[in-house]
């Protein structure tokens, strides 16, 4: 995923001689993983795969504060990638703790790939044409839809959103999806959108009456659905969100993640995970 700088040859022999020396090193098989530019080799040398995940989305990526461990389908998927890289079983990848997790937000996930802090992002990251210009994405491993969570009895129609404040996550595509849905379905509502850094902040704002609705992918909203909250017009299915694993553009890690996603979506593993984590 990330190419490290090539070794510089310094000495009195001059630039041409240095170039020849460099070729000689490669020919003799003496180049390091940094020379080869292989992200996969860099991960192998490091001994751990660094993954950006969610810490507050039940069923996908949730940090257990009591144990300090992450759990969820996307956590398990990261272990599948690690198993492929290190040529071990999925169970061994988990037992040997071959993944280092870092929680990310929609605002931080892209930059953390760009600045080489993380190897990949597996964090309900929606695949879009715009994002594919900057990062490599696998085929989708899960498709979700946008939902709008409101206090029970506060609204009954999308038209009730007129003038209301909808909380959305910074850097997400949710605002655009809602605007398009309202237009496509002939609703006249014009809501206002308030951006928040993370999902718990949006939920707290809804509880405190600072906003009127919380909009996000439905699987995410499941974490925050309580007895006093409900989806607004759930029969209106809109904003399909195809989740993929993101890696740095042109990285050899991209081929590995794509192969893993193809495997787990074709052999039934991902379907079992969806059942295990209650994502249906």
Order of alpha helices (4+ residues) and beta strands (2+ residues): alpha-alpha-alpha-beta-beta-beta-beta-alpha-alpha-beta-alpha-beta-alpha-beta-beta-beta-alpha-beta-alpha-beta-alpha-beta-beta-beta-alpha-alpha
